[in-house]
Amino acid sequence: MNRRTFLGLAASSAARNVSAQGSSIPIIDTHIHLFDPRRPQGVPWPEKGNKDDKVLYRPALPDRFRRLTTGLGIVGAIEVECSPWLEDNQWVLDVAAKDALIVATVGDLEPGKPDFRQHLDRFHQNPLFRGIRYGNLWGRNLAEDMSGAGFIADLKAVADADLGLDTANQDAAQIAALVRLTDKIPHLRAVIDHLPQMVPPAGPKARKQVEADLRELAARPQVFLKLSEVLRRIDGQVPVDLEYYRSRLDEIWEIFGVDRIMYGSDWPNSDRWGSYQQVFNLVHEYVTGKGVAAAEKFFWKNSIPAYRWVKRAANQPEIK
C-alpha cells in the first residue's frame, strides 16, 4: 500500500467516524451563503449562465444546510453576502428570521456611496446584521477604493456601530490594504476570509512582505481569520488528505494563533472542491489534533468576539 492510498483510507475512516459520532463541541460555521435562483428576479451569483451547473445553481437555504450537516455538531451559521444587490440584504434577513440556525448575516453595502449611512442605519436595526463584506469581488478593489472620498469615514461608522468588515478573495495588495485600513480605524473588527486559497507571490521579497503584513494584522486583537476554502484543485484533482495541506495550515496557525482563527466552510461554494463532509472532516482532523481547548476556540468561541452574533437557540453556546 503506497502512502497516498494509506492517507486516502485514513481520511475515509476519519470521515466515517465524524459522521457516526458527531462532534462533542458545538460548532458555528462562520461562512455560508444563502440564495435561491428560483426567485423571479433570479440571483447575481451563481450566474444565470450556469443553469446547467448542478453543483451550485440550485437553492442554498437553511433547510438544505441543516440536512447536509446533520450529525456534525453544527448548531449555528453565519451567512455572508453573495450578492451586490441592495435588497438582497433584506432578503437574507427575512430568510434568517424564519430559522434560528442563522445567528448572523454579513451584508453588502458600498462605503463611499452617498446613501451608505442611510442603508447602514436601516439594516443595522436588525440585530442579525453584523457587518459588511468588501474586497476583490463585484469589480471592487479594497486597495484602490479605500482612497475614495468618504470611504474611510463610512467604515468608521461601521466600527462605531459595533459592526465588522469581512474581506474577500485575498491577494498581497488586499492584505497590505487591510494593514493601512486598520491603522486608520483601530477599532474596526476585521475578518480575513479564505486565506488558505490565496496564491502566495512568486518573488521572495513579495512573499516576505505578505508574511510581515499578516504578522502585523495578527498582532491586532480586532483582526480575525477564517480557515475557509482550504481544499485546492491541483492538475484537475482535489486532494482530501490532511497531509497535503498541513504545512500551509501550520503557517497560518503559527501566525494568527489559537485565539484568532475560526471555522468557515464557504458552503455551497465549497461544493466545487468537495462535499461538505470532506471540507469539514479535513479541518476537524487538523484542529482537534491541537486539543479540546483549541478546538472549542476555533469552532465557536472565537466567533463571538469576531461577530458578536445573536444566540437564538438553546443548543447554541455562549461564553459565561
C-alpha distance (Angstrom), angle and dihedral (degrees) to the residues before:
residue distance angle dihedral
M1 . . .
N2 3.82 . .
R3 3.79 124.3 .
R4 3.82 95.4 -103.3
T5 3.80 92.3 50.9
F6 3.79 90.6 48.4
L7 3.81 92.0 50.0
G8 3.78 91.2 47.3
L9 3.80 91.2 53.0
A10 3.80 90.7 46.5
A11 3.79 91.0 52.1
S12 3.80 90.7 48.4
S13 3.79 90.4 50.7
A14 3.79 91.3 49.3
A15 3.80 89.9 50.7
R16 3.81 91.4 53.6
N17 3.80 91.8 47.7
V18 3.80 95.0 50.7
S19 3.79 91.5 45.0
A20 3.78 92.9 49.6
Q21 3.78 98.6 42.9
G22 3.79 103.0 26.9
S23 3.76 120.8 -151.4
S24 3.80 120.6 -59.1
I25 3.82 87.4 -149.7
P26 3.82 119.7 76.7
I27 3.80 108.9 -118.3
I28 3.79 131.9 -148.1
D29 3.79 112.0 -164.3
T30 3.81 101.7 -148.5
H31 3.80 97.5 -166.2
I32 3.78 125.2 49.2
H33 3.80 131.0 131.3
L34 3.80 127.7 -136.5
F35 3.80 124.1 -158.5
D36 3.79 141.0 138.0
P37 3.83 119.0 -150.3
R38 3.82 89.3 -168.1
R39 3.82 90.8 75.5
P40 3.84 114.9 113.2
Q41 3.82 90.0 -116.7
G42 3.81 92.7 45.0
V43 3.80 121.0 -148.6
P44 3.81 133.7 -76.0
W45 3.80 89.6 -136.1
P46 2.95 132.3 65.7
E47 3.79 84.6 37.3
K48 3.80 119.2 -115.2
G49 3.79 89.0 -119.1
N50 3.80 88.1 66.3
K51 3.81 95.0 66.1
D52 3.79 88.8 122.9
D53 3.81 90.4 54.6
K54 3.80 100.1 106.5
V55 3.81 90.9 -174.7
L56 3.80 99.7 60.4
Y57 3.80 110.8 7.2
R58 3.80 98.3 83.8
P59 3.80 134.3 80.1
A60 3.80 116.0 -62.5
L61 3.79 104.4 -165.0
P62 3.83 136.1 148.7
D63 3.82 95.2 -96.5
R64 3.79 92.2 56.2
F65 3.80 91.4 46.2
R66 3.79 90.4 50.9
R67 3.79 92.2 52.1
L68 3.81 92.3 49.1
T69 3.79 93.4 50.7
T70 3.80 100.1 42.2
G71 3.79 110.5 138.5
L72 3.82 96.1 15.8
G73 3.80 97.0 98.0
I74 3.81 95.8 -113.0
V75 3.81 108.4 152.7
G76 3.79 101.9 166.9
A77 3.79 144.1 13.5
I78 3.79 138.8 -157.2
E79 3.79 115.2 -138.7
V80 3.80 116.1 -141.3
E81 3.80 120.8 -160.7
C82 3.78 120.6 -96.2
S83 3.79 96.8 174.1
P84 3.82 135.0 65.8
W85 3.82 91.4 -155.7
L86 3.80 110.0 115.8
E87 3.79 97.0 -139.4
D88 3.79 91.9 51.1
N89 3.79 85.7 76.1
Q90 3.80 86.6 65.0
W91 3.80 93.0 41.7
V92 3.82 90.8 56.9
L93 3.81 91.9 45.9
D94 3.81 89.8 51.4
V95 3.81 91.4 50.5
A96 3.81 91.3 46.3
A97 3.81 92.3 49.5
K98 3.80 89.3 64.5
D99 3.81 96.6 51.6
A100 3.81 125.4 50.9
L101 3.79 90.5 -157.7
I102 3.83 87.7 81.7
V103 3.80 107.3 76.5
A104 3.82 98.5 173.5
T105 3.78 144.8 -1.0
V106 3.80 130.7 -144.0
G107 3.78 108.6 -151.3
D108 3.78 139.0 -161.7
L109 3.81 120.9 -108.7
E110 3.81 127.8 145.3
P111 3.81 116.0 -124.8
G112 3.77 111.9 -141.5
K113 3.81 95.0 36.8
P114 3.83 115.5 121.7
D115 3.82 93.6 -119.1
F116 3.82 96.9 43.4
R117 3.83 96.1 108.0
Q118 3.79 92.3 46.8
H119 3.79 92.2 53.9
L120 3.80 93.1 41.6
D121 3.80 90.4 54.2
R122 3.79 90.7 47.4
F123 3.78 97.9 52.0
H124 3.79 94.9 35.6
Q125 3.80 88.1 65.8
N126 3.80 85.7 76.4
P127 3.84 109.5 76.2
L128 3.82 90.3 -146.2
F129 3.81 90.6 65.3
R130 3.81 102.5 91.8
G131 3.78 105.5 165.4
I132 3.78 148.1 -47.2
R133 3.79 136.4 -89.3
Y134 3.80 124.7 -131.2
G135 3.76 131.5 167.6
N136 3.76 144.5 87.1
L137 3.78 97.3 -9.1
W138 3.82 138.6 87.6
G139 3.81 88.3 30.7
R140 3.80 92.3 -62.3
N141 3.77 129.9 130.8
L142 3.80 121.0 -164.2
A143 3.80 94.0 -161.2
E144 3.81 91.2 56.8
D145 3.79 101.8 30.7
M146 3.81 97.7 52.8
S147 3.81 89.4 73.7
G148 3.81 90.8 62.1
A149 3.80 122.1 109.8
G150 3.77 112.1 -83.9
F151 3.82 96.1 3.6
I152 3.80 96.6 113.8
A153 3.80 93.0 40.1
D154 3.80 90.5 52.9
L155 3.80 92.6 49.8
K156 3.79 88.4 48.5
A157 3.80 86.1 56.9
V158 3.81 87.8 53.2
A159 3.80 90.3 53.4
D160 3.80 92.4 44.3
A161 3.81 88.7 54.6
D162 3.83 89.3 55.5
L163 3.79 90.8 -112.2
G164 3.78 128.0 131.9
L165 3.79 142.4 -133.7
D166 3.80 124.6 -126.7
T167 3.80 116.4 -161.2
A168 3.79 119.6 -151.3
N169 3.80 138.5 -151.9
Q170 3.76 101.0 9.2
D171 3.77 128.9 -136.0
A172 3.79 133.1 159.3
A173 3.81 93.8 -92.4
Q174 3.79 92.9 52.6
I175 3.80 93.3 47.9
A176 3.81 89.3 52.1
A177 3.80 90.4 46.4
L178 3.80 91.1 53.6
V179 3.81 89.2 55.2
R180 3.81 89.9 54.1
L181 3.79 92.1 43.8
T182 3.79 94.3 52.8
D183 3.80 88.5 45.8
K184 3.80 87.3 59.9
I185 3.83 95.8 40.6
P186 3.82 107.1 29.7
H187 3.82 93.9 175.5
L188 3.82 94.8 53.4
R189 3.80 110.7 115.4
A190 3.79 107.6 -138.3
V191 3.80 131.9 -172.6
I192 3.80 123.3 -159.5
D193 3.80 109.1 -145.7
H194 3.81 128.1 -156.8
L195 3.81 99.0 -0.9
P196 3.85 93.6 156.0
Q197 3.83 88.4 63.9
M198 3.82 93.6 54.7
V199 3.79 114.5 110.3
P200 3.82 107.5 -133.5
P201 3.82 116.5 -126.1
A202 3.80 113.9 -91.5
G203 3.80 98.4 -129.9
P204 3.82 120.4 77.2
K205 3.82 92.7 -132.1
A206 3.80 92.6 52.9
R207 3.82 91.6 45.2
K208 3.79 90.2 51.6
Q209 3.80 90.6 51.1
V210 3.82 92.9 51.0
E211 3.79 90.4 50.8
A212 3.81 90.3 49.0
D213 3.82 90.5 50.3
L214 3.81 91.7 48.7
R215 3.80 91.0 49.7
E216 3.79 89.6 50.0
L217 3.80 90.5 52.0
A218 3.80 90.7 46.2
A219 3.80 88.6 56.4
R220 3.81 89.8 60.1
P221 3.81 110.2 84.4
Q222 3.80 93.8 -150.4
V223 3.83 93.7 60.7
F224 3.81 119.2 88.3
L225 3.80 135.0 179.0
K226 3.80 135.0 -145.3
L227 3.77 121.4 -141.7
S228 3.80 89.9 -142.0
E229 3.81 133.5 139.2
V230 3.79 91.1 28.5
L231 3.81 98.0 152.6
R232 3.81 116.9 83.0
R233 3.78 134.8 -167.3
I234 3.80 112.2 -124.9
D235 3.82 119.6 -176.8
G236 3.78 90.1 -20.9
Q237 3.82 94.2 -50.1
V238 3.82 131.2 99.5
P239 3.82 112.9 -147.1
V240 3.80 112.1 -144.0
D241 3.80 100.9 -174.4
L242 3.78 116.4 103.9
E243 3.79 96.0 -132.0
Y244 3.78 90.8 68.0
Y245 3.83 90.3 61.3
R246 3.78 102.4 28.9
S247 3.80 99.3 98.3
R248 3.81 92.6 52.1
L249 3.81 92.1 46.3
D250 3.80 89.8 48.3
E251 3.82 90.6 54.1
I252 3.80 91.9 52.4
W253 3.80 93.9 43.6
E254 3.80 91.8 49.3
I255 3.82 91.3 53.1
F256 3.81 100.6 43.8
G257 3.78 101.9 27.4
V258 3.75 134.9 -155.2
D259 3.81 96.7 -57.8
R260 3.80 99.1 56.2
I261 3.81 109.3 41.3
M262 3.82 124.6 90.6
Y263 3.79 139.1 -174.3
G264 3.79 119.0 -105.6
S265 3.79 125.6 164.3
D266 3.84 100.6 -168.2
W267 3.82 88.0 -140.2
P268 3.01 128.6 -150.0
N269 3.81 92.3 12.9
S270 3.82 85.7 58.2
D271 3.81 88.9 65.5
R272 3.81 87.8 79.0
W273 3.82 88.0 71.8
G274 3.79 103.6 30.0
S275 3.79 146.2 -35.4
Y276 3.78 121.6 -65.4
Q277 3.80 88.2 -108.8
Q278 3.81 92.1 55.6
V279 3.81 93.2 47.8
F280 3.80 91.9 47.1
N281 3.79 96.9 43.9
L282 3.79 94.5 52.6
V283 3.80 94.0 51.0
H284 3.80 92.3 39.6
E285 3.79 91.3 54.2
Y286 3.80 91.7 48.7
V287 3.80 97.4 47.9
T288 3.80 99.8 38.6
G289 3.80 86.4 55.3
K290 3.80 86.2 69.3
G291 3.80 93.6 60.1
V292 3.79 138.6 -95.4
A293 3.82 96.2 -74.9
A294 3.81 92.4 54.1
A295 3.80 91.9 45.2
E296 3.81 92.1 51.8
K297 3.80 90.9 52.5
F298 3.78 92.5 46.5
F299 3.79 98.0 44.9
W300 3.81 99.6 43.5
K301 3.80 120.9 -22.7
N302 3.82 97.5 70.6
S303 3.80 91.6 49.8
I304 3.80 91.1 65.6
P305 3.83 98.7 63.9
A306 3.80 89.5 36.7
Y307 3.81 96.3 54.4
R308 3.83 108.5 8.1
W309 3.79 85.7 -139.2
V310 3.80 125.5 -169.8
K311 3.81 119.8 -104.5
R312 3.78 105.5 -134.8
A313 3.81 105.9 164.7
A314 3.78 135.8 45.8
N315 3.82 93.5 -118.2
Q316 3.81 92.7 55.5
P317 3.83 111.5 100.3
E318 3.77 129.2 -124.8
I319 3.78 134.8 -168.9
K320 3.79 109.4 -112.5
